[in-house]
Amino acid sequence: MSSDILNNLNPGIEDLHPYEPGRSIEEVVAEYGHSEVVKLASNENPLGASPKALAILSELKSDMHLYPDGNGTKLKKEIANHENVPVDNIIIGNGSNEILELAARAFLNPDTSSIASKHAFAVYKIVTQSAGASMIEVPTCNWGHDLNSFADHLENNTRVIFIANPNNPTGTYNSHDEVHSLLKKVPSSVLVVLDCAYFEYVTKEDYVKPIDLLSEFDNLLITKTFSKIHGLASIRVGYGIAHPTLIEVFNRIRQPFNVNTLAQAMAAVAINDHEHIHQSIELNSQQYDFLFDQLSKLGLECIPSVGNFITFKGNFIGKEMFNNLMKKGVIVRSVDLYDMKDFIRVTIGTEAENLKFLNALKELL
Ligand SMILES: Cc1ncc(COP(=O)(O)O)c(C=O)c1O
């Protein structure tokens, strides 16, 4: 192919690394022929989808020839009830990734920059560079976001700050006070994105109360997802909460039918499935303690996590360990992309899944 067309790529795209999704069970079965594969690679819910959301699937068949509700009326109402904010504060997206992308598209261009922590969720860099902007990376403190120093990195052209709270892949979190004092320091012309994809799993008392910050800061965008605690990663639905003026801006640039009918209907039920949410949190807390303890006893260095995953380091190369575990029927994640070449990230699964992972790991150490 002639390189002429590539010379016309928008700035930033040329040296962009695509997001590497976790390997799927189908791929690994096809490659290695295992009869049983455990996937602990993408921080999904090992209990599966909300049973109440699954139960409504059959009711939806009659609507499949109609476009989705482009306004997301029912789902936004349920989210507004759940978050205790007016509906005008809500936007829904094709996963919370879409909301992150809308933020970048609305505020970033080749003359601007964004700020994020080193080892922060990879999508911030992807959406920044896709918009032609540059990203300023702030060094971490004990693997966590050093929010105290974020404001020192602000440039005149900084338009967006991304905070993953908790962060993936490190599992670290920032307290309410830390987020609040950063917001106080940031000019109101800079958008602060507070990504709370793993919000429900966090049990720390000092964890951020995002909605409390909304009334004080008009430049705040909170993002949450149905992919994690609600177990609905496959149907792609997430949401953003912000001042109505910002929501209106994001609505201008989103696709008209960005969230499909299935996703809207299932998410509207899942958000009220308190039993499933509760069971998922319980399982995660219990299995986190078990897995953290077992990994530590194997001499592995685990980064303490408040999410549904643990990232740990051993005397191995992450990518090699990832491949060797896959050969044994366990899919985890190498975190090379995050400049953490000696680490592996494992999602906290059911007890049986965690045991299968631990047994495979022990054979390889
Ligand atoms: C920190 C963080 N934010 C956002 C997302 C995006 O989730 P989704 O697009 O499925 O809502 C993820 C997914 O892994 C994540 O880890």
The ligand as an ORCA input file, in Angstrom:
! r2SCAN-3c Opt
* xyz 0 1
  C     -10.392      2.015     35.236
  C     -11.320      1.623     34.135
  N     -12.117      2.564     33.600
  C     -12.961      2.292     32.605
  C     -13.069      1.012     32.090
  C     -13.980      0.810     30.924
  O     -15.014     -0.007     31.180
  P     -16.283     -0.111     30.217
  O     -15.976      0.599     28.937
  O     -16.493     -1.565     30.052
  O     -17.376      0.568     30.968
  C     -12.264     -0.010     32.615
  C     -12.332     -1.357     32.050
  O     -11.606     -2.240     32.338
  C     -11.376      0.308     33.661
  O     -10.572     -0.621     34.191
*
